[in-house]
Amino acid sequence: MQSFLMDFSETHRILAYLIIFIGILIEGEIVLVLAGVLSRNGYLDFFDIIFFSFIAAVIHDLIYWGIGRKIAARFGGNAAPKGKFLFFKLEKIIGFLESLKRGNGLYIFISKFVWNLNRVVLVASGYMKTPFKKLLSYSVPASLIWSITFVSLGYIFAHKTNILHQDIKTAAIFISVFILVIIVFEDALRRTLKKDIKKEI
């Protein structure tokens, strides 16, 4: 496993960073944890990973905020929209609108750490016409902290378990269990955040 990773990182390093960049637009946490694991033995540079993941995370937020703006333009920002826009069920977004109307941009920051809620919050923010500067004021620090946190988790995990010295099957099992723990934690955080939002509505 080590020889494969070493060969790949030496010959395809730019491709590896491009995969990380694109991966964050799709499923960030798992990509960052794996990148952190690879940075442990120098297959990828720790700080380069954070830089590329930070830029990708901010772009991700701008894309989904922009989708919300398009929804607002399409429906006039008046009555609560129904049906679907792209791959979003618009009814799921409505629950956040009143909270976001009050200007509570903190949800943008917190939702960064809850993948399956983050995009809904961002789209809702765009729909409610949250100003671009305000979005960035929450997105930029959240993206930086998020990137450092998950890359560090992968790095520490690789250091403590010596995962890169294991055979591929054992490494895959260890990494899968670790990622499952992260998913369970994020789901618990999502449920807590949803309850808080319902109380405020």
C-alpha positions in Angstrom: 0.0 0.0 0.0 2.8 2.4 0.9 4.6 1.8 -2.4 1.4 2.5 -4.4 0.7 5.7 -2.5 4.3 6.9 -2.9 4.3 6.2 -6.6 1.0 8.0 -7.1 1.9 11.0 -5.0 5.2 11.5 -6.8 3.8 11.2 -10.3 0.3 12.6 -9.9 0.5 15.1 -7.1 -1.3 17.9 -9.0 -4.1 15.4 -10.0 -4.4 14.4 -6.3 -5.0 18.0 -5.3 -7.5 18.4 -8.1 -9.4 15.3 -6.9 -9.5 16.9 -3.4 -10.7 20.2 -4.8 -13.5 18.5 -6.8 -14.3 16.0 -4.1 -15.0 18.8 -1.6 -17.7 20.2 -3.9 -19.4 16.8 -3.6 -18.5 15.2 -0.3 -16.0 17.2 1.7 -15.5 15.5 5.1 -14.6 12.1 3.8 -12.2 13.5 1.2 -10.5 15.7 3.8 -10.1 12.8 6.3 -8.5 10.7 3.6 -6.3 13.6 2.5 -5.2 14.0 6.1 -4.4 10.3 6.3 -2.2 10.7 3.2 -0.5 13.8 4.5 0.8 11.8 7.6 3.7 10.2 5.7 4.2 13.1 3.3 2.3 11.7 0.3 0.5 15.0 0.2 1.5 18.3 1.8 -0.7 19.1 4.9 -0.8 22.9 4.3 -1.4 22.5 0.6 -4.4 20.3 1.4 -5.8 23.0 3.7 -5.3 25.7 1.1 -7.1 23.9 -1.7 -9.8 22.6 0.6 -10.4 26.1 2.0 -10.8 27.6 -1.5 -13.1 24.7 -2.6 -15.2 25.1 0.5 -15.8 28.8 0.0 -16.7 28.2 -3.7 -19.1 25.4 -2.6 -20.9 27.8 -0.3 -21.1 30.5 -3.1 -22.5 27.9 -5.5 -25.4 26.9 -3.2 -26.0 30.4 -2.1 -26.3 31.3 -5.8 -28.8 28.5 -6.3 -30.9 30.1 -3.5 -30.7 33.4 -5.3 -31.9 31.8 -8.5 -34.9 30.2 -6.7 -35.8 33.7 -5.3 -35.6 35.2 -8.7 -37.7 32.4 -10.2 -40.5 32.6 -7.5 -40.2 36.3 -6.8 -39.3 35.7 -3.2 -42.9 35.9 -2.2 -45.0 32.8 -1.3 -43.2 29.7 -0.1 -42.2 27.8 -3.2 -43.4 24.3 -3.8 -42.0 21.4 -5.9 -38.4 21.0 -7.0 -35.7 23.3 -8.2 -32.7 21.3 -9.7 -32.4 18.5 -7.1 -33.8 20.4 -4.1 -37.2 19.8 -2.6 -38.2 23.3 -1.9 -40.4 22.4 1.0 -37.3 21.4 3.0 -35.9 24.8 2.6 -38.9 26.6 3.9 -38.4 25.6 7.6 -35.3 27.8 7.7 -36.6 30.9 6.1 -38.1 32.6 9.2 -34.9 32.0 11.2 -32.7 33.4 8.4 -35.0 36.4 8.1 -34.0 37.4 11.6 -30.4 37.7 10.3 -29.1 34.8 12.2 -26.1 34.0 9.9 -24.6 31.9 12.7 -26.5 29.0 11.1 -24.3 29.4 8.0 -21.2 28.9 10.2 -22.6 26.0 12.2 -24.1 24.1 9.3 -20.6 23.9 7.7 -20.0 21.0 10.1 -23.3 19.3 9.2 -22.9 18.2 5.6 -26.5 17.1 4.9 -27.9 20.3 6.4 -25.2 22.8 5.1 -26.6 23.0 1.5 -30.1 23.5 2.6 -29.0 26.4 4.9 -26.9 27.9 2.1 -29.8 27.7 -0.4 -32.2 29.2 2.1 -29.7 32.0 2.7 -29.6 32.8 -1.0 -33.4 32.6 -1.2 -33.7 35.1 1.7 -31.2 37.3 -0.2 -28.5 37.2 2.5 -25.9 39.8 1.4 -22.8 38.5 -0.3 -20.5 40.1 2.3 -22.5 38.7 5.1 -22.3 35.2 3.6 -18.5 35.5 3.3 -18.2 36.8 6.8 -19.5 33.4 8.0 -18.3 31.2 5.2 -14.7 32.1 5.2 -13.9 31.4 8.9 -16.1 28.3 8.9 -14.4 27.0 5.8 -11.0 27.5 7.2 -11.8 25.9 10.6 -13.7 23.1 8.8 -10.7 22.3 6.5 -8.1 22.4 9.4 -10.4 20.2 11.6 -11.0 17.4 9.2 -7.5 17.3 7.7 -6.1 17.2 11.2 -8.5 14.4 12.2 -7.2 12.3 9.3 -3.6 13.1 10.2 -4.0 12.2 13.9 -6.0 9.1 13.0 -3.2 7.9 10.7 -0.5 8.8 13.3 -2.3 6.9 16.1 -3.3 3.8 14.2 -0.2 3.7 11.9 -2.8 2.9 9.2 -0.5 3.4 6.2 1.6 0.5 7.3 -1.3 -1.9 7.3 -2.4 -4.1 4.4 -5.1 -2.6 2.2 -8.0 -4.6 3.6 -7.2 -3.7 7.2 -6.6 -0.1 6.3 -10.0 0.0 4.5 -11.8 -1.4 7.5 -10.1 1.1 9.9 -10.9 4.0 7.7 -14.5 2.9 7.1 -15.2 2.7 10.8 -13.6 6.0 11.5 -15.7 7.7 8.7 -18.8 6.0 10.1 -18.1 7.6 13.5 -17.8 11.0 11.8 -21.1 10.5 10.0 -22.9 9.5 13.2 -21.5 12.5 15.0 -22.7 14.8 12.2 -26.1 13.3 12.2 -26.4 13.9 15.9 -25.4 17.5 15.3 -27.9 17.9 12.5 -30.7 16.7 14.7 -29.7 19.1 17.5 -29.5 22.0 15.0 -32.9 21.2 13.5 -34.5 21.2 16.9 -33.0 24.6 17.7 -34.3 26.0 14.4 -37.8 24.7 15.0 -37.8 26.3 18.5 -37.0 29.7 16.9 -39.6 29.5 14.1 
